[in-house]
Amino acid sequence: MSRLPTISRDQLAADDQAVWDRIAAVRTGVRGPFGALMHVPALADRVAALEDYFRFNAALPAADRELVIMATAREMGARYPWARHEARGREVGTRTEAIEAVRRNGALEQLTARERLLVEIVRALLRTRALPDALYARALAELGRQQLIETVALAGHYSLIGLTVNAFDVAPPENAATF
């Protein structure tokens, strides 16, 4: 049960209903982190705009993007985004072996070199708040500047999502697999 009351579209002012509509147009409703964020519609709108960039405009391939999101959700202990993005990851081709390795939060030997790199980036950022020089050099060589920047920003964005769902006790969808 969330710490915040459920808000409905009808409870919002007209301008805020437009925010609701923009968010709902590309998601399966306004729930999860956006159910919490809609208590501050202008903030929800900006958070959604960043998420929409990753979803529709990023150079980072969808399977990579979902792996980064799951790795971030796992590091943050955020079950709601994990559940949503495990399903989406499977839809876009994130390998089962990569999903399961991240779920276990353990060794990464069974991952491809690129998958391992993406998870290592997330783990380094969230565990040490930095990218060691050697990891940075590998990441830049493999991903290039744009995809590396997107990877770092995506981990940051889903850290915000993780903090939001954890702070406001947003439960994952019922019967959803998490970690």
Buried (B, 14 or more C-beta within 10 A) or exposed (E): EBEBEEBEEEEBEEEBBEBBEBBBEEBEEBBBBBBBBBEEBEEBBEBBEBBBBBBEEBEBBBBBBBBBBBBBBBBBEBBBBBBBBBEBBBEBEBBEBBBEBBBEEEEBEEBEEBBBBBBBBBBBBBEEEEBEEEBBEBBEEBBEEEBBBBBBBBBBBBBBBBEBBBEBEBBBBEEBEBB
